[in-house]
Amino acid sequence: MQISCEGFRKAKTDRIVQAVEFFARQLLHGNTVNNLTIDVEKVRHLDVMGECINEDDTRNPRWFTINVRDALGDDDVIKTLAHEMVHVKQYAKNELSKQLSATKGKGFRMTSKWMGEPWAPKSKEDPYWDCPWEIEAYGREVGLYHKWVEHLNRSKK
């Protein structure tokens, strides 16, 4: 697994690399983990806590960029990484994919597929909060963060 960090001080970079590897091993099979390349970048003026970008744009992608908002505290960076690593898992296992498609006279549209099926919000659903990949990411973020804290506490003993 190759992990790079940009924009963080050395002590934080070491902790980020450890957390990314820990979350990857919690979420994915060892062979997949060994073939991942993940670039973590601190981004100024990011309007979300973090984002996961599939850089391969292929089936079973293995190269991702995780952007993290500047000025997050240490705990929020780790929680954000846990959330975004769930998205890495979703892309790497082809649970989530995004496709750009042309529309007649309207340019292009991004289509999301979840578990191989196109997904769009129904009439009362929110396009962000009700999409299945965010529901999973928010749910697993909490558990992954707590496992990370327990891991750190065990390693101190």
Buried (B, 14 or more C-beta within 10 A) or exposed (E): BEBEBEBBEEEBBEBBBBBBBBBBEBBBEEEBBEBBBBBBBBBEEBEEBBBBBBBEEEEEBBBBBBBBBEEBEEEBBBBBBBBBBBBBBBBBBEBBBEEEEEEEEEEEEEEBBBEEEEBEEEEEEEEEEEBBBBEBBEEBBEEBBEBBEEBBEEEEE
